[in-house]
Amino acid sequence: MRTFRQTLLGCGIIFLAIQFVRPPKNSAAGPDPRDILVHHPAPPAVQEILRNACYDCHSNTTRYPWYAEIQPFSWWLATHINDGKKHLNFSAFFDYSTKRADHKLEEAAEEVLAGKMPLPSYTLAHPEARLSPEQIQALTTWITSVRSRILSAAPEHDTP
């Protein structure tokens, strides 16, 4: 019984200690001038979709849930967000070349249409991020229009 108490106490001390090791928050001070919505405004319904289903993991403006203050959940979220931004960062969209921007949007539309995005683990905790067929249509239509504008505005040497 003594070993059990010592183990429990040790686990409690470790749990308390890790609460002080926090990853940096993914929260920009204000709107980024490189954000896709700055250069390619979307209808209000599409903006809402992007904010509810995409921007927490694919931008520099994450809305953190209450459990983000508890370790090790915060570490898991930080890893998730960093991975999402590595694949597509709407806040830094205009850092991409024309070819890369077009490809990123093409992949985004494919992932949404296939039901792979937003991730099921995300929609479990954020039911407002579950996309209806109408929302999927609105989002992919906007993505297609942005791709067309990007490609038509690109210099010939920068197009795919």
Rosetta constraint file for C-alpha pairs under 8 A:
AtomPair CA 1 CA 5 HARMONIC 6.45 0.50
AtomPair CA 2 CA 6 HARMONIC 6.22 0.50
AtomPair CA 3 CA 7 HARMONIC 6.04 0.50
AtomPair CA 4 CA 8 HARMONIC 6.09 0.50
AtomPair CA 5 CA 9 HARMONIC 6.00 0.50
AtomPair CA 6 CA 10 HARMONIC 6.00 0.50
AtomPair CA 7 CA 11 HARMONIC 6.12 0.50
AtomPair CA 8 CA 12 HARMONIC 6.14 0.50
AtomPair CA 9 CA 13 HARMONIC 6.19 0.50
AtomPair CA 10 CA 14 HARMONIC 6.21 0.50
AtomPair CA 11 CA 15 HARMONIC 6.04 0.50
AtomPair CA 12 CA 16 HARMONIC 6.17 0.50
AtomPair CA 13 CA 17 HARMONIC 6.05 0.50
AtomPair CA 14 CA 18 HARMONIC 6.18 0.50
AtomPair CA 15 CA 19 HARMONIC 6.71 0.50
AtomPair CA 15 CA 71 HARMONIC 7.81 0.50
AtomPair CA 16 CA 20 HARMONIC 7.69 0.50
AtomPair CA 17 CA 21 HARMONIC 7.65 0.50
AtomPair CA 18 CA 71 HARMONIC 6.37 0.50
AtomPair CA 18 CA 72 HARMONIC 7.66 0.50
AtomPair CA 19 CA 70 HARMONIC 6.58 0.50
AtomPair CA 19 CA 71 HARMONIC 5.49 0.50
AtomPair CA 21 CA 71 HARMONIC 7.95 0.50
AtomPair CA 22 CA 71 HARMONIC 7.59 0.50
AtomPair CA 22 CA 74 HARMONIC 7.11 0.50
AtomPair CA 22 CA 75 HARMONIC 7.30 0.50
AtomPair CA 23 CA 74 HARMONIC 7.09 0.50
AtomPair CA 23 CA 75 HARMONIC 6.40 0.50
AtomPair CA 23 CA 78 HARMONIC 6.70 0.50
AtomPair CA 24 CA 78 HARMONIC 7.95 0.50
AtomPair CA 25 CA 78 HARMONIC 7.77 0.50
AtomPair CA 26 CA 60 HARMONIC 5.58 0.50
AtomPair CA 26 CA 61 HARMONIC 5.98 0.50
AtomPair CA 26 CA 62 HARMONIC 5.70 0.50
AtomPair CA 26 CA 81 HARMONIC 7.99 0.50
AtomPair CA 27 CA 60 HARMONIC 5.74 0.50
AtomPair CA 27 CA 61 HARMONIC 4.68 0.50
AtomPair CA 27 CA 62 HARMONIC 5.87 0.50
AtomPair CA 28 CA 32 HARMONIC 7.81 0.50
AtomPair CA 28 CA 60 HARMONIC 5.57 0.50
AtomPair CA 28 CA 61 HARMONIC 5.57 0.50
AtomPair CA 31 CA 35 HARMONIC 7.47 0.50
AtomPair CA 32 CA 91 HARMONIC 5.99 0.50
AtomPair CA 32 CA 92 HARMONIC 7.52 0.50
AtomPair CA 33 CA 38 HARMONIC 6.35 0.50
AtomPair CA 33 CA 91 HARMONIC 7.97 0.50
AtomPair CA 34 CA 38 HARMONIC 7.04 0.50
AtomPair CA 34 CA 39 HARMONIC 7.80 0.50
AtomPair CA 34 CA 91 HARMONIC 5.91 0.50
AtomPair CA 34 CA 92 HARMONIC 5.08 0.50
AtomPair CA 34 CA 93 HARMONIC 5.93 0.50
AtomPair CA 34 CA 94 HARMONIC 5.05 0.50
AtomPair CA 34 CA 95 HARMONIC 7.13 0.50
AtomPair CA 35 CA 39 HARMONIC 7.11 0.50
AtomPair CA 35 CA 90 HARMONIC 5.57 0.50
AtomPair CA 35 CA 91 HARMONIC 4.01 0.50
AtomPair CA 35 CA 92 HARMONIC 5.57 0.50
AtomPair CA 35 CA 93 HARMONIC 5.66 0.50
AtomPair CA 35 CA 94 HARMONIC 6.84 0.50
AtomPair CA 36 CA 40 HARMONIC 5.73 0.50
AtomPair CA 36 CA 41 HARMONIC 7.62 0.50
AtomPair CA 36 CA 90 HARMONIC 5.62 0.50
AtomPair CA 36 CA 91 HARMONIC 6.56 0.50
AtomPair CA 36 CA 92 HARMONIC 7.62 0.50
AtomPair CA 36 CA 93 HARMONIC 5.56 0.50
AtomPair CA 36 CA 94 HARMONIC 6.98 0.50
AtomPair CA 37 CA 41 HARMONIC 4.68 0.50
AtomPair CA 37 CA 42 HARMONIC 6.51 0.50
AtomPair CA 40 CA 146 HARMONIC 6.70 0.50
AtomPair CA 42 CA 46 HARMONIC 5.82 0.50
AtomPair CA 42 CA 47 HARMONIC 5.83 0.50
AtomPair CA 42 CA 142 HARMONIC 7.01 0.50
AtomPair CA 43 CA 47 HARMONIC 6.27 0.50
AtomPair CA 44 CA 48 HARMONIC 6.17 0.50
AtomPair CA 45 CA 49 HARMONIC 6.36 0.50
AtomPair CA 45 CA 138 HARMONIC 7.95 0.50
AtomPair CA 46 CA 50 HARMONIC 6.16 0.50
AtomPair CA 46 CA 135 HARMONIC 7.65 0.50
AtomPair CA 46 CA 138 HARMONIC 6.54 0.50
AtomPair CA 46 CA 139 HARMONIC 5.82 0.50
AtomPair CA 46 CA 142 HARMONIC 7.56 0.50
AtomPair CA 47 CA 51 HARMONIC 6.15 0.50
AtomPair CA 48 CA 52 HARMONIC 5.97 0.50
AtomPair CA 49 CA 53 HARMONIC 5.64 0.50
AtomPair CA 49 CA 54 HARMONIC 7.32 0.50
AtomPair CA 49 CA 129 HARMONIC 7.33 0.50
AtomPair CA 49 CA 131 HARMONIC 7.94 0.50
AtomPair CA 49 CA 135 HARMONIC 7.22 0.50
AtomPair CA 49 CA 139 HARMONIC 7.42 0.50
AtomPair CA 50 CA 54 HARMONIC 4.87 0.50
AtomPair CA 50 CA 55 HARMONIC 5.88 0.50
AtomPair CA 51 CA 55 HARMONIC 5.04 0.50
AtomPair CA 51 CA 56 HARMONIC 7.21 0.50
AtomPair CA 52 CA 56 HARMONIC 7.62 0.50
AtomPair CA 52 CA 128 HARMONIC 6.44 0.50
AtomPair CA 52 CA 129 HARMONIC 5.22 0.50
AtomPair CA 53 CA 118 HARMONIC 6.04 0.50
AtomPair CA 53 CA 128 HARMONIC 7.52 0.50
AtomPair CA 53 CA 129 HARMONIC 4.31 0.50
AtomPair CA 53 CA 130 HARMONIC 7.25 0.50
AtomPair CA 53 CA 131 HARMONIC 7.89 0.50
AtomPair CA 54 CA 58 HARMONIC 5.74 0.50
AtomPair CA 54 CA 59 HARMONIC 7.79 0.50
AtomPair CA 54 CA 118 HARMONIC 6.84 0.50
AtomPair CA 55 CA 59 HARMONIC 4.89 0.50
AtomPair CA 55 CA 60 HARMONIC 7.65 0.50
AtomPair CA 55 CA 61 HARMONIC 6.62 0.50
AtomPair CA 55 CA 62 HARMONIC 6.59 0.50
AtomPair CA 55 CA 90 HARMONIC 7.31 0.50
AtomPair CA 56 CA 60 HARMONIC 7.82 0.50
AtomPair CA 56 CA 61 HARMONIC 6.28 0.50
AtomPair CA 56 CA 62 HARMONIC 4.11 0.50
AtomPair CA 56 CA 63 HARMONIC 5.94 0.50
AtomPair CA 56 CA 64 HARMONIC 7.99 0.50
AtomPair CA 56 CA 81 HARMONIC 7.32 0.50
AtomPair CA 57 CA 62 HARMONIC 6.67 0.50
AtomPair CA 57 CA 80 HARMONIC 7.06 0.50
AtomPair CA 57 CA 81 HARMONIC 4.53 0.50
AtomPair CA 57 CA 82 HARMONIC 7.50 0.50
AtomPair CA 57 CA 84 HARMONIC 5.18 0.50
AtomPair CA 57 CA 85 HARMONIC 6.31 0.50
AtomPair CA 58 CA 81 HARMONIC 7.02 0.50
AtomPair CA 58 CA 84 HARMONIC 5.31 0.50
AtomPair CA 58 CA 85 HARMONIC 4.75 0.50
AtomPair CA 58 CA 87 HARMONIC 7.89 0.50
AtomPair CA 58 CA 88 HARMONIC 5.69 0.50
AtomPair CA 58 CA 89 HARMONIC 4.70 0.50
AtomPair CA 58 CA 90 HARMONIC 5.94 0.50
AtomPair CA 58 CA 91 HARMONIC 7.74 0.50
AtomPair CA 59 CA 85 HARMONIC 6.33 0.50
AtomPair CA 59 CA 88 HARMONIC 7.88 0.50
AtomPair CA 59 CA 89 HARMONIC 4.88 0.50
AtomPair CA 59 CA 90 HARMONIC 5.07 0.50
AtomPair CA 59 CA 91 HARMONIC 4.86 0.50
AtomPair CA 59 CA 92 HARMONIC 7.56 0.50
AtomPair CA 60 CA 89 HARMONIC 7.50 0.50
AtomPair CA 60 CA 90 HARMONIC 7.98 0.50
AtomPair CA 60 CA 91 HARMONIC 5.79 0.50
AtomPair CA 64 CA 68 HARMONIC 6.06 0.50
AtomPair CA 67 CA 73 HARMONIC 6.72 0.50
AtomPair CA 67 CA 74 HARMONIC 7.46 0.50
AtomPair CA 68 CA 73 HARMONIC 5.88 0.50
AtomPair CA 68 CA 74 HARMONIC 4.62 0.50
AtomPair CA 68 CA 77 HARMONIC 7.17 0.50
AtomPair CA 69 CA 73 HARMONIC 7.63 0.50
AtomPair CA 69 CA 74 HARMONIC 6.19 0.50
AtomPair CA 70 CA 74 HARMONIC 6.05 0.50
AtomPair CA 71 CA 75 HARMONIC 6.59 0.50
AtomPair CA 72 CA 76 HARMONIC 6.48 0.50
AtomPair CA 73 CA 77 HARMONIC 6.16 0.50
AtomPair CA 74 CA 78 HARMONIC 6.09 0.50
AtomPair CA 75 CA 79 HARMONIC 6.20 0.50
AtomPair CA 76 CA 80 HARMONIC 6.18 0.50
AtomPair CA 77 CA 81 HARMONIC 6.05 0.50
AtomPair CA 78 CA 82 HARMONIC 6.04 0.50
AtomPair CA 79 CA 83 HARMONIC 6.10 0.50
AtomPair CA 80 CA 84 HARMONIC 6.16 0.50
AtomPair CA 81 CA 85 HARMONIC 6.12 0.50
AtomPair CA 82 CA 86 HARMONIC 6.10 0.50
AtomPair CA 83 CA 87 HARMONIC 6.56 0.50
AtomPair CA 84 CA 88 HARMONIC 6.24 0.50
AtomPair CA 84 CA 89 HARMONIC 7.45 0.50
AtomPair CA 85 CA 89 HARMONIC 4.61 0.50
AtomPair CA 87 CA 104 HARMONIC 7.86 0.50
AtomPair CA 88 CA 93 HARMONIC 7.81 0.50
AtomPair CA 88 CA 104 HARMONIC 6.57 0.50
AtomPair CA 89 CA 93 HARMONIC 5.95 0.50
AtomPair CA 92 CA 96 HARMONIC 7.72 0.50
AtomPair CA 93 CA 101 HARMONIC 7.05 0.50
AtomPair CA 94 CA 101 HARMONIC 7.83 0.50
AtomPair CA 96 CA 100 HARMONIC 5.70 0.50
AtomPair CA 96 CA 101 HARMONIC 5.37 0.50
AtomPair CA 97 CA 101 HARMONIC 5.92 0.50
AtomPair CA 97 CA 158 HARMONIC 7.41 0.50
AtomPair CA 98 CA 102 HARMONIC 6.08 0.50
AtomPair CA 98 CA 150 HARMONIC 6.68 0.50
AtomPair CA 98 CA 151 HARMONIC 6.91 0.50
AtomPair CA 98 CA 154 HARMONIC 6.58 0.50
AtomPair CA 98 CA 158 HARMONIC 6.09 0.50
AtomPair CA 98 CA 159 HARMONIC 6.22 0.50
AtomPair CA 98 CA 160 HARMONIC 7.75 0.50
AtomPair CA 99 CA 103 HARMONIC 6.21 0.50
AtomPair CA 99 CA 158 HARMONIC 6.70 0.50
AtomPair CA 99 CA 159 HARMONIC 5.70 0.50
AtomPair CA 99 CA 160 HARMONIC 5.16 0.50
AtomPair CA 100 CA 104 HARMONIC 6.03 0.50
AtomPair CA 101 CA 105 HARMONIC 6.26 0.50
AtomPair CA 102 CA 106 HARMONIC 6.12 0.50
AtomPair CA 102 CA 147 HARMONIC 5.62 0.50
AtomPair CA 102 CA 150 HARMONIC 7.22 0.50
AtomPair CA 102 CA 151 HARMONIC 7.42 0.50
AtomPair CA 103 CA 107 HARMONIC 6.13 0.50
AtomPair CA 104 CA 108 HARMONIC 6.12 0.50
AtomPair CA 105 CA 109 HARMONIC 6.19 0.50
AtomPair CA 105 CA 143 HARMONIC 6.35 0.50
AtomPair CA 105 CA 144 HARMONIC 7.99 0.50
AtomPair CA 105 CA 147 HARMONIC 6.91 0.50
AtomPair CA 106 CA 110 HARMONIC 6.29 0.50
AtomPair CA 106 CA 143 HARMONIC 7.82 0.50
AtomPair CA 106 CA 144 HARMONIC 7.96 0.50
AtomPair CA 106 CA 147 HARMONIC 7.87 0.50
AtomPair CA 107 CA 111 HARMONIC 6.08 0.50
AtomPair CA 108 CA 112 HARMONIC 6.21 0.50
AtomPair CA 108 CA 117 HARMONIC 8.00 0.50
AtomPair CA 109 CA 113 HARMONIC 6.04 0.50
AtomPair CA 109 CA 139 HARMONIC 7.88 0.50
AtomPair CA 109 CA 140 HARMONIC 5.49 0.50
AtomPair CA 109 CA 143 HARMONIC 6.85 0.50
AtomPair CA 110 CA 114 HARMONIC 6.01 0.50
AtomPair CA 111 CA 115 HARMONIC 6.23 0.50
AtomPair CA 111 CA 116 HARMONIC 5.10 0.50
AtomPair CA 111 CA 117 HARMONIC 5.45 0.50
AtomPair CA 112 CA 116 HARMONIC 5.93 0.50
AtomPair CA 112 CA 117 HARMONIC 4.86 0.50
AtomPair CA 112 CA 118 HARMONIC 7.01 0.50
AtomPair CA 112 CA 136 HARMONIC 6.84 0.50
AtomPair CA 112 CA 140 HARMONIC 7.85 0.50
AtomPair CA 113 CA 136 HARMONIC 6.84 0.50
AtomPair CA 113 CA 140 HARMONIC 7.86 0.50
AtomPair CA 116 CA 120 HARMONIC 7.65 0.50
AtomPair CA 118 CA 122 HARMONIC 6.60 0.50
AtomPair CA 118 CA 123 HARMONIC 6.72 0.50
AtomPair CA 118 CA 129 HARMONIC 7.07 0.50
AtomPair CA 118 CA 130 HARMONIC 7.38 0.50
AtomPair CA 119 CA 123 HARMONIC 6.43 0.50
AtomPair CA 120 CA 124 HARMONIC 6.04 0.50
AtomPair CA 121 CA 125 HARMONIC 6.93 0.50
AtomPair CA 122 CA 126 HARMONIC 5.93 0.50
AtomPair CA 122 CA 129 HARMONIC 7.75 0.50
AtomPair CA 123 CA 127 HARMONIC 5.07 0.50
AtomPair CA 123 CA 128 HARMONIC 7.34 0.50
AtomPair CA 123 CA 129 HARMONIC 5.51 0.50
AtomPair CA 123 CA 130 HARMONIC 5.72 0.50
AtomPair CA 126 CA 130 HARMONIC 7.67 0.50
AtomPair CA 131 CA 135 HARMONIC 5.63 0.50
AtomPair CA 131 CA 136 HARMONIC 6.08 0.50
AtomPair CA 132 CA 136 HARMONIC 6.20 0.50
AtomPair CA 133 CA 137 HARMONIC 6.16 0.50
AtomPair CA 134 CA 138 HARMONIC 6.16 0.50
AtomPair CA 135 CA 139 HARMONIC 6.03 0.50
AtomPair CA 136 CA 140 HARMONIC 6.04 0.50
AtomPair CA 137 CA 141 HARMONIC 5.93 0.50
AtomPair CA 138 CA 142 HARMONIC 6.24 0.50
AtomPair CA 139 CA 143 HARMONIC 6.18 0.50
AtomPair CA 140 CA 144 HARMONIC 6.08 0.50
AtomPair CA 141 CA 145 HARMONIC 6.30 0.50
AtomPair CA 142 CA 146 HARMONIC 6.21 0.50
AtomPair CA 143 CA 147 HARMONIC 6.15 0.50
AtomPair CA 144 CA 148 HARMONIC 6.27 0.50
AtomPair CA 145 CA 149 HARMONIC 6.30 0.50
AtomPair CA 146 CA 150 HARMONIC 6.06 0.50
AtomPair CA 147 CA 151 HARMONIC 6.14 0.50
AtomPair CA 148 CA 152 HARMONIC 6.02 0.50
AtomPair CA 149 CA 153 HARMONIC 6.05 0.50
AtomPair CA 150 CA 154 HARMONIC 6.22 0.50
AtomPair CA 151 CA 159 HARMONIC 6.45 0.50
AtomPair CA 154 CA 158 HARMONIC 6.08 0.50
AtomPair CA 154 CA 159 HARMONIC 6.09 0.50
AtomPair CA 155 CA 159 HARMONIC 6.72 0.50
